[in-house]
């Protein structure tokens, strides 16, 4: 009887260790992507605060601190980067953001940011439009755009 009990304890402990290991691997994978907010270099913006970026992407303000119009570019709704961006900045998941924009769109106050399918399209839009602002993985950034904020937890 004692050997059966200790065998069960060993199996439970092994299972717990395995689960912790898997959780650690998943955490490393999620944090492997570093999101940055990008703007057009000709805009003259060197840095944006988290609050300024959040206000632009949530439609509270559609201007940069300088007063220049801002055109926020979202990634596709199914994008991991989009989910992570709104979780980190607004503490809202995909469903919360859909509900948020449904309410604002229904009242006619403002529409959600323009969405593109991937980071390369977002970078192209920002590079070719002085007023555009987007978020992408740092690894995708090239010299046609300027990093205005690194999105960190």
Secondary structure as UniProt FT lines:
FT   HELIX           2..31
FT   STRAND          35..40
FT   HELIX           41..43
FT   HELIX           50..57
FT   TURN            58..59
FT   TURN            65..66
FT   STRAND          71..75
FT   TURN            77..78
FT   HELIX           80..90
FT   HELIX           94..107
FT   STRAND          114..116
FT   HELIX           119..128
FT   TURN            130..131
FT   STRAND          132..137
FT   HELIX           138..140
FT   TURN            143..144
FT   STRAND          145..151
//
